């Protein structure tokens, strides 16, 4: 199962296996943990 959501909460980001950062509508990083 895949969940996609947006957050600015660092506590939530820390629990994610993958974090994709988007700035001005463009992907600026794609991090797998």
Secondary structure per residue as TSV (DSSP state, phi and psi in degrees):
chain	resnum	aa	ss	phi	psi
A	1	X	-	360.0	137.7
A	2	X	-	-117.2	133.6
A	3	X	-	-116.2	136.2
A	4	X	-	-123.1	124.0
A	5	X	-	-152.9	165.1
A	6	X	-	-112.4	138.7
A	7	X	-	-152.6	155.3
A	8	X	-	-115.6	6.8
A	9	X	-	-88.6	112.3
A	10	X	H	-60.6	-29.8
A	11	X	H	-64.9	-37.2
A	12	X	H	-72.3	-42.6
A	13	X	H	-59.4	-38.3
A	14	X	H	-61.2	-25.8
A	15	X	H	-89.2	-9.2
A	16	X	-	-77.8	146.2
A	17	X	S	-82.3	-27.7
A	18	X	E	-138.9	134.7
A	19	X	E	-126.9	120.4
A	20	X	E	-109.6	121.5
A	21	X	E	-100.4	129.1
A	22	X	E	-120.3	129.2
A	23	X	E	-128.7	131.2
A	24	X	T	52.9	37.6
A	25	X	T	78.9	7.0
A	26	X	E	-123.9	142.7
A	27	X	E	-71.3	123.2
A	28	X	E	-108.7	-17.3
A	29	X	E	-159.9	152.6
A	30	X	E	-139.7	104.1
A	31	X	E	-114.2	125.6
A	32	X	E	-104.7	133.4
A	33	X	-	-109.6	360.0
